[in-house]
Amino acid sequence: MNKRLNQAMLVLAIVVVLTWLYMKRTSTKRIEKYEMDKSQIMQHLYSGNEIDSILVMTAAAKLTDEDEKIQTAYDLAESQSREKLVDFFESL
């Protein structure tokens, strides 16, 4: 009886540790993905190309859930305010 209880506890502990490691890894990937998106939009803003307002709005939506900030990013992109957009995305 005692041996079965020890085996059950060992299996439970392994499952808990594996679940914790999986959750830790997926949250790290999520953070890296957001940073990659932020660096990509900053590259777009620093390039000499015309600012794509839809791309800017999509990047803002990936970085924040606040509709007001997303709308601000879109409005700044529509007005081609490159410096203000750079400051805006650095603050996110």
C-alpha positions in Angstrom: 0.0 0.0 0.0 2.8 2.4 1.0 4.7 1.7 -2.2 1.7 2.5 -4.4 1.2 5.8 -2.5 4.8 6.7 -3.1 4.5 5.9 -6.8 1.3 8.0 -7.1 3.0 10.9 -5.4 6.0 10.7 -7.7 3.8 10.7 -10.8 1.8 13.6 -9.5 5.0 15.6 -8.7 6.4 14.9 -12.2 3.1 16.1 -13.8 3.2 19.3 -11.7 6.8 20.1 -12.6 6.2 19.4 -16.3 3.1 21.6 -16.3 5.0 24.4 -14.6 7.9 24.2 -17.1 5.5 24.3 -20.0 3.7 27.3 -18.7 7.0 29.1 -18.0 8.2 28.4 -21.6 5.1 29.6 -23.3 5.0 32.8 -21.3 8.7 33.5 -22.4 7.8 32.9 -26.0 4.9 35.3 -25.7 7.2 38.0 -24.3 9.8 37.4 -27.1 7.1 37.6 -29.7 5.9 41.0 -28.4 9.4 42.3 -28.4 10.0 41.1 -31.9 6.9 42.9 -33.1 8.0 46.0 -31.3 11.4 45.9 -32.9 9.8 45.3 -36.4 7.5 48.3 -36.1 10.4 50.4 -34.9 12.4 49.3 -38.0 9.5 50.3 -40.2 9.3 53.7 -38.5 13.0 54.4 -38.8 13.1 53.4 -42.5 12.5 56.2 -45.0 9.4 54.5 -46.4 5.9 55.9 -46.1 4.3 54.9 -42.8 1.7 52.2 -43.3 -1.2 53.1 -40.9 -2.7 49.6 -40.9 0.6 48.0 -40.1 1.1 50.5 -37.3 -2.4 50.0 -35.9 -1.9 46.2 -36.0 1.4 46.4 -34.1 -0.2 48.7 -31.5 -3.0 46.2 -31.1 -0.5 43.4 -30.5 1.3 45.4 -27.8 -1.7 46.8 -25.9 -5.4 46.1 -25.4 -6.4 49.7 -24.8 -8.5 51.0 -27.7 -7.5 54.6 -27.1 -3.8 53.8 -27.6 -4.5 51.8 -30.7 -6.6 54.7 -32.1 -3.8 57.2 -31.2 -1.2 55.0 -33.0 -3.5 54.9 -36.1 -4.1 58.7 -36.0 -0.4 59.4 -35.7 0.4 57.1 -38.6 -2.3 58.7 -40.8 -0.7 62.1 -40.1 2.8 60.7 -40.9 4.2 61.8 -37.5 7.2 59.6 -37.5 8.9 61.2 -34.3 5.7 61.0 -32.3 5.1 57.4 -33.3 8.6 56.4 -32.3 8.0 58.1 -28.9 4.6 56.4 -28.6 6.0 52.9 -29.3 8.9 53.3 -27.0 6.5 54.1 -24.2 4.6 50.8 -24.8 
